[in-house]
Amino acid sequence: MLAYNGPMNLDIASQAFNLKQVQTQASAQFAVIKKQQEMDKMLIEMVDAVSKSAPLPPGMGTRVDKTA
């Protein structure tokens, strides 16, 4: 026959609830960090594309002047 063990069960239940809450919070933080990293990567790719498509300044051609 099992005896009533109320406080012990409540303590285990509250620990399980707290663990689930911490797991949910960690998952949310991970998702935010991942999204932030994706946005940073997109920004870097955008800046890289713009810098590659910009025209070269005068004097910075594609030929080497061997007479200089």
C-alpha positions as CSV (number, residue, x, y, z in Angstrom):
1,M,0.0,0.0,0.0
2,L,1.3,3.4,-1.0
3,A,1.3,6.2,1.5
4,Y,0.5,9.8,0.6
5,N,3.6,11.7,0.0
6,G,2.3,15.1,-1.0
7,P,5.2,17.5,-0.4
8,M,7.7,15.1,-2.2
9,N,5.4,14.8,-5.2
10,L,4.9,18.6,-5.3
11,D,8.7,19.1,-5.1
12,I,9.3,16.7,-8.0
13,A,6.5,18.3,-10.0
14,S,7.9,21.8,-9.4
15,Q,11.4,20.7,-10.4
16,A,10.0,19.1,-13.6
17,F,8.1,22.4,-14.4
18,N,11.2,24.5,-13.7
19,L,13.3,22.2,-15.9
20,K,10.8,22.5,-18.8
21,Q,10.7,26.3,-18.3
22,V,14.6,26.5,-18.5
23,Q,14.5,24.3,-21.6
24,T,12.0,26.5,-23.3
25,Q,13.9,29.6,-22.4
26,A,17.1,28.1,-23.8
27,S,15.4,27.1,-27.0
28,A,14.1,30.6,-27.5
29,Q,17.5,32.1,-26.9
30,F,19.0,29.7,-29.3
31,A,16.4,30.7,-32.0
32,V,17.1,34.4,-31.5
33,I,20.9,33.9,-31.7
34,K,20.5,31.8,-34.9
35,K,18.2,34.4,-36.5
36,Q,20.7,37.2,-35.6
37,Q,23.6,35.2,-37.1
38,E,21.6,34.7,-40.3
39,M,20.8,38.4,-40.5
40,D,24.5,39.3,-39.9
41,K,25.5,36.9,-42.7
42,M,22.9,38.4,-45.1
43,L,24.3,41.9,-44.3
44,I,27.9,40.8,-44.9
45,E,26.8,39.2,-48.2
46,M,25.0,42.4,-49.2
47,V,28.0,44.6,-48.5
48,D,30.3,42.2,-50.3
49,A,28.1,42.2,-53.4
50,V,27.9,46.0,-53.5
51,S,31.7,46.3,-53.1
52,K,32.3,43.8,-55.9
53,S,29.8,45.6,-58.3
54,A,31.2,49.1,-57.6
55,P,33.2,50.6,-60.5
56,L,37.0,50.8,-60.0
57,P,38.3,54.3,-59.1
58,P,40.4,56.1,-61.7
59,G,43.9,54.7,-61.9
60,M,42.8,51.3,-60.7
61,G,42.3,49.6,-64.0
62,T,42.8,46.0,-65.0
63,R,46.1,46.6,-66.8
64,V,49.5,46.9,-65.4
65,D,51.5,49.9,-66.6
66,K,55.0,48.5,-67.0
67,T,56.4,51.9,-68.0
68,A,55.8,53.4,-64.5
